[in-house]
Amino acid sequence: MSPLRLRLRFTKTGRVRFIGHLDLVRVWERAVRRAKLPLEFTAGYSPRPRMHFGLALPTGFASTAEYLDVDLSDHVDADETAIALSSVLPEGIDVVAAAAVAADSQSLQAVVAASDYVVASDDDPSAAAERLTAVLEAGSIEYELERKGRTTTVDLRPGILDLAVAPTREVRLDVGSGAPTVVSGRCIVRMRLAAQPRSYRPTEVCAVTEPPLAAVLVHRCAQLVGGPVEFSEPLPVGSSAGGPAHRPEPIERSGNGSLREEATPDPSTTALAPRI
């Protein structure tokens, strides 16, 4: 009997965030083969592992909440598979959760309704809070969006679900058993943005504040299903099959302070050598 589809949650942090989505797909194709998973393959002259990614992450963004569904021809232990994959993936990509899901599950691209982001900015926190408040109070926000060489004007406001300046100097993001990922900067902004009918980007929000916010680092910390009132994550950190659904905490709106800046790594030094 064919097993259920295996869903993986993984990170994309550090220098590896500078590789694009197509290169990431190739990295994963190599990794699932090196980990000797019992893969299902596509038909045709050039068969490839059957893999289904969640929302594509823009190049340069970091994340602790990326998703991948892999179709397998035999049962595997989810926890052992997560360890095996992390050992052959490049530094910065770690599997932090794995669980079986129904083989006929809807694609994550279809069901993810929103994403949470943490944005490190060079701006003054008090000034940034005022600009973000103005964005939330606006009835509509025009933005010029370029698609396939054409420029169209869209309204960003329906896609902005919440914005807030974090009250602390840094934000610590849980990545399971390892040390937490720390995002720091002079100003830390939390954003919850819609992913349907298209995926809204934090850089778009930064561009429409007056003056624009200077984003040093963008980090996706959750992809969310459900809504519009209650959201949950498709696979929480550390999950195994049958694990409870996780309901993310709402974005806090209390205060702001003097925040420190984190240097941006040089993309020219990106290394993709797997850890063996």
Secondary structure, 3 states (H helix, E strand, C coil): CCCCEEEEEEEECHHHHHCCHHHHHHHHHHHHHHCCCCECECCCCCCCECEEECCCCCCCCEEEEEEEEECECCCCCHHHHHHHHHHHCECCCCEEEEEEECCCCCCHHHHEEEEEEEEEECCCHHHHHHHHHHHHHCCCCEEEEEECCEEEEEECHHHEEEEEECCCCEEEECCCCCCCEEEECCEEEEEEEECCCCCCCHHHHHHHCCCCCCEEEEEEEEEEEECCCCEECCCCCCCCCCCCCCCCCCCCCCCCCCCCCCCCCCHHHCCCCECC
